């Protein structure tokens, strides 16, 4: 696989030279050309450079989907600095941890998130520069930065230089900063483009958040590398989805299983004009086979199931668009990427047997930020150890049978119970708590919190959920709360979640 660009910035510059005024981003009533994208991101780079931001510095982005998000992201990395997308759904304490851990010296943020930034600024010692979009002049104006016609500093950037730090929750409870190089993102963009056969005349819809690697890479840099167009939306809306497909003649979109489920249940969807669509991509969580069959039958299009993780940039395997598709499988490895299955001793298992998915290739992260032990453990032997369990059939197609211990996937969002449990233990009335996933028709899984109260205390379930809402992102708040006398444990006092799930099932709950 040949990558004709030397960095993400080089890709943007060369595409602007080749395509000039051709739209690259179509955002409601705005069209952004390849040339404007290059000029605006160059202006951001120049502005950041004038503040003293330099190669290797971390600059966070706390913004909703918009063309300005791309201006910020591409401007940061043009300086050789490292862009840090921030999950807009996180609460202040979660964001504060990210700022402190990354040592970010600047943040570009939408005014809607000013309260977060004002609270955090005194708690993140490295944070010097606050750049606001849509503000009142209290902070550095992002708008003024983007209109200045100033050339950015010339910075030598290689494929091995870090471009992006993406925080993903870890089983230890604290989020980890995944370090992705220019080469990682370009490699994965070309891999996705080859497998999906993304062409210059394609129109790719992006409604997934740009702070997620799926949105940023699969429906972002991958179409840019191909010279295609991106129809960008603030988020997913079932009401406008089909109208958008028809208006812009969308050919490709990427969604999580929840999106497909909602579209199936949206009245009038069956009458939608889908003649332009070539296929939809589904990732982030397993999709029920029946949902795939119903969707393909109703809309006369194919769904490409894939598999990936932030540590592999975005995607790692998928069913080929022009080859054999096996519904229920996560497909075959991307081009120039190796995927194998290892046992507990890191030996490859025979075909048909279950093993841990391990990955090697140009899409594998450089490591975790400031976590050498975690990096060594995850990248041992030169392979990315995912923690996901699968088997391969006789044709080399992979089928996931289990996933990272205890992880809950709600609507495509990864939720790690230990992280939530540590927060919940901060409730003054909680003695013990165990978080597990419950099956859900729409979101795939919902969060269940099983709580044992301190002696003599009682907890109202709605009061507890309200408390959780104040201390964690909304998608992490438990839908179900079970107040229990005790939790099953082994002789060492470890909570046995497998047994707990069995108890819940016996009580009529589908854990």
Buried (B, 14 or more C-beta within 10 A) or exposed (E): EEBEBBBBBBBBBBBBEEBEEBBBBBBEEEBBBBBBBBBBBBBBBBBBBEBEBBBEBBBBBBBBBBBBBBBBBBBBBBBBBBBBBBBBBBBBBBBBBBBBBBBBBBBBBBBEBBEBBEEBBEEBEEBBBBBBBBBEEEBBBBEEBBEEEEEBBEBEBEBEBBBBBBBBBBBEBBBBBBBBBBBBBBBBBBBBBBBBBBBEEBBBBBBBBBBBBBBBBBBBBBBBBBBBBBBBBEEBEBEEBBEBBBEBBBBBBBBBBBBBBBBBEBEEBEEBEBEBBBBBBBBBBBBBEEBBEBBBEBBEBBBBBBBBBBBBBBBBBBBBBEEEBBBBBBBBBBBBBEBBBBEEEBEEBEEEEBBBBBBBBBBBBBBBBEBEEBBEEBBEEEBBBBBBBBBBEEEEBBBBEEBBEBBBBBBBBBBBBBBBBBBBEEBEBBBBBBBBBBEBEEBBBBBBBBBBBEEEEEBEBEEBBEBBBEBBBEBBBBBBBBBBEEBBBEEEEEBBBEEBBEBBEEEEBEB
